[in-house]
Amino acid sequence: MKEIKTVDAVGQVLCHDITQIIKDVSKGPVFRKGHVIREEDIPVLLSVGKDHIYVWENDETMMHEDEAAEVLCRICLGENITRGEAKEGKIELRAACDGILKIDEQTLQMVNSFGQMMIAARHGNFVVHAGDKLAGTRIIPLVIEKEKMEEVEAKAKQMSGGSPILRVQPLQKKRVGIVTTGNEVFLGRIRDTFTPVVVDKVTEFGAEVVGHEYSDDDNAHIEAAIRKLLEEGADMILCTGGMSVDPDDKTPAAIRNVCGSVVTYGAPVLPGAMFLLAYYGDQQIPVMGLPGCVMYAKRTIFDLVLPRIIAGEILTKADFDKMGRGGLCLDCEVCTFPNCGFGKC
């Protein structure tokens, strides 16, 4: 491309969009890339501050901003994501379904450190809904070396094993079983106020509660309740009550006995430090022990973990270790979760 005076540009072809912003009225391209400039266009171009403009000049070694945006889009575009058209060198990516946004953070950082290009994405590991904006791509200059774009695309493929940076993992239809533990509830001394909270949270993501068992504070009885729900076809078990380190809190031991081992008992998240996750059998059915805070706190570790489990993600100890950064809920008077820092690292 080459720069010329706008007053001398009649007959030339624009190599980029020209944007016009009128406060409280409009913002958008007044002329599109490829437009052949006419005499009557000159006053309009001058009115948007374009005393000089860039017009096409053939150079096979360079790539236009729209072409470069397409390269970045290819690097990003994964399963269950739709893309928009290239406009002013930008391409927007949106969710094609409800699910969890997964991001290859290392490859994303590599691209953004490459220079003269950027991919801006929202936080990963949170629920997105069909149509939600996920990311935008563009280069910074109007044109960039074609060799540079080819290099970053090759390096991204090498780092990711050919997988795109972004994908949406769809939510699944989970069949949930709930085990409510504690002598005080089992014997009717107090009303069960925990289960309704759990039911509301799981049904928010399309899960179905298919069974509910009560148990006293006896290991064998808690184990039997869990096994009964598994035999009845539950593919997620949630145990409430008895999750502290007090000697009479038996739920963690019961879950361990059923599953054989646990992924984690304890996590660097507040509220929710006493959370437990285990998986049962070859099908890796998640079995969770929910701390008491889930019953009364606005948001807890359960809100961070539940959507990922419903999307079928198999969480590891390392996933929980990462949660410490951003793992402190500020218990704001007006809760704006997930549009806040809780759970975001």
N, C-alpha and C positions, 0 to 999 in steps of 0.2 A: 504494500500500500504506500501511498505518498500523500504528503500534506500540501494542500493548495489553498489559496484564498477563496473564501466562499463566493465572492462576487465574480470569480473566474470559473465557477464550477458547473456552469450550465452544460449539460450533455454528459457529465461524468457520472459514474456509478458509485453509490455509497457502499463502503465496506463494513459499516456497522449501523446499528439502529441509532436514531437520534431521539432522545427522550425530552418530553416537555412536561414540566411540573407547574400546575396552577393550584396554589394553596386552597384547600377545602373544595376543590372542583375536580381535578383530574391529575393522574400521573400515568404516563405511558408513552410509547413511541409515536412520534408525530410523523416520522419517516422510517421505513424499514430498510434493513440491509438489502442491497440490490436495486434500490430505487434510482431511477435515472432522473437527475436533477433538472428541473425546468426553471424558466425565468421567474415564474410566479412563486417558486419555492424559496428564492433568495431572501425576501423579507422575513419569512417564517424562520429560516435558519438563523438569521441575524437576531431575531427576537428571543431565541433560546440561548444566546451567547456564543454562537458558533461563527466567529470571524474567520476561522480556518476549519477545514474539514479534511477527513481522510477518505481517499477514493482508491478504487482497485488499481493495483499494479501487480502483474503476474510475478510470483516468486514461489517456485516449487519447493523451496526449503522451509517455507513458513506455513503455519496453520492458523486459520481464522478462529476467533473466540468461540463461535458456534460449533465448529468442527472439534475444537479442543474440549469443549463441554461434553461432546458425545463420547470422547475417550474416557473422561472421568465418570460419565454415566455408566459406561460398560464396566468399569472397575467396581462400581458400587452395586449395580442392579442385581439383586438376588431374588429368591423365591417370595411370592406373594407381595410383590412391590410393583407399582405402576409408575410410569414416567410421563412427564409433560414434554411439550415441544421446547426446542432451544429458542430462548428469547433474550436478546441483549446479552448473549453469551452465558445464560443461566439455564439450568434444567432442574425442575423440582421433582422429587420422588415422593410418592404417597403410598400408604398401606392399601393393599387390595382386600384385606380381611382383618378381622379382629385377631389379635395375637400379641406375642412378645417380640419386641424389636431386639434383634441380636446384632452386635457390631464387632467386627474384627478390629479391635482398638489399635493394635500394633501397626497393621497395614494402613489404617486411617492416619495415624500419626506420621508414618513414613511419607505418605502422599503430601500431607500438609507441610512437611519440612522440606519438600523438594524444591520449593521456590516457584513463584509466579503462578501458583494454582492453589485451589482450596476446595475442600469438601466440608460443609457445615452440617452436622447432624444433631438430632436431639439425643437425650440420654438413652442408653440401651438398658435391657432387662426390665422394662416397664411396659405396661399394657398400651397398645395402640389400637385404634378402631379404624375400620374401613374408611378410606378417604382422608385420614390424618396425614398432615405433612410430616415427612421423616427427615429429609435432607435436601440440600441444594448444592449444585456443583458449578464452578466456573473457573476460568483463568483470570489473572489480574490485568494483564495488558490486552490490547485488541488483537494482537497476533503473537504467536509463540513459535519457537523452533519445532518443526515436526519431529526432529530427532529426539528432542527432550520429552515430548509426549509419548513417543514409542518406548523410550527408556523407562519412564515411570510405569507404563502399563505392563511392561515385561517384569519389572521388579515387583509390582503388586501381585502378579500371578505367581511369581516364584515364592514370595513370602506366604501367600495364602493357600498355596497348593492348587491354584486355579479357581478357588471359591471367591465369590464377590464379598465386598466389605459388609454389605447390609443384607439382611433377610428378615422376614417376619415368620415366626413359628406360631402356627395357628393354635387357638385354644381348643381343647378336646372336651368331649362330653364325659365328664367323670361321674362315677357312681360312688357316692360318699357314705361311709359308715361312721357313726359317732359313738364313742364310749364315754359316758359321763361317770367319773369316779368320785368317791368320797362318802364316808358313812353318813355325814350330815344331810346329803341329798338322798342317798339310797334309802335311808330310814325315815325320810320325810320331815326331818327337823327344820329344813329350810327349803325354800322354793328354788328350783333350778333356773337361774338367770343367765347361765353361761351358754347353754345350748342354743337359745334363740339368736344370740349374737353370731355364733359360728354358722348357723343356718343362713342368716342374712348374707354373710360374707361369701360363702361358697356359691349360693344361688345367683349372686351378682355376676358371676362368671359362667353361668349356664350349667353348673353342676347340679346333680340330683341327689338328695339325701334318700338313700334306700334302706337304711336301718339305723336304729338307735337303741343302745343298750346301757343300762345302769349297773354299776358295780360298787360294792363296798371296798374298803381298803384292805383287800386281800389279794396277794399276788396271783394266786391260782384263779381267782374269780375274774380279775382284770384280763389275764391271759385268755381265759375261756371266752370272754366277751369279744375280744379282738378276733380270735379264731372263728367264732360263730359268724361274724360279719364278713370275714374273708371267704368262708365257705358259701355264704349267701350271694357272693358275686361283687362285693364292694371292691373297687380298684383304687380307693384312697381311704385311709382310716385316720380319724382325728380323735385324740384322747384329751379330755379336759380334766383338770384337777390333779393334785398330788405330784406336782412337778418341781417342788423345791428340794433342798438337800436335807430336809428334816427326816429323822429316822422313820417316821410313820408315813412318809410319802413314797408310795410303792409303784407308781406308774412307770418311771424310767426302767426299773428292773423288769417289769412285766413286758414292756416293749422289747427290751433286749432279749429276753427269753424267747419271745415269739420269732423275732427276726434274726437272731444269732449274733448281730452286731449293730452298732449305730454309726451313722455318718458323723453326727456331732451331738453332744449334749452340752449346750452352752454356746453362745454366740456373742460377738462384740457389738451388740445392738441394744439400745435402751429406748423404749421399753421392750423387753423380750429376751433378756440374757439367758433365761432358763429354758429356752426352746430346745426341743429334741427332734431329730429326723433320723429315721431308719428306713430300710427297704426290705420288703419280704419276698423271698423266693426268686426264681428265675425271671418272673415277670416284673420284678423290681417295683412292687406295689408300695407306694409311700405310706409310712406310718408315722404320724407326728404326735408329739406331746406338746400341748399348748400351755404356756404359763398363764397364771391368773390374770396378768395385765391385759390379755386379749379380751377379757370380759368387760373391763371398764375404761381402758385407755382409748383415745381416739384412733391412734395408729400405732402399730407395733411391728415386730419382725414378721408376724403372720401376714401382714399386708404386703411385705416385700417378697415373701417366699411363695405364698399361695398361687398367684398368677403364673409363676414359672413352673410350678408343679402341675397346674392344670393344663399348661401347654405341653406337658410331657417331658420337660427337661429333667435330667438326672443330675442332681446337685452333688457336689463334692465338698469335702472339708475346706478346700482352697476357696471355693465360692463363698463360704461363710467367713473365712479369714479376711477376705477383701471388704466385707461389709462394715468394718470398723470405721473406715473413712466415709463419712456421711451417715453413720449409724446412730447418731443421736437425734431423736425427735425433740424439738423445742417446745412441744405442747402449746402451740400458739392458741390464743383465745379464739381466733377464727381459723379453722383448719382449711388449708388450701391443697393438701395432698391429693394427687401426686405433683402438683405444681409448686414444689418447694424443694429444699435440699435433702430431705430425709431419704436415705437409701441411695443417694447419688454420690459416686466417687469420681 
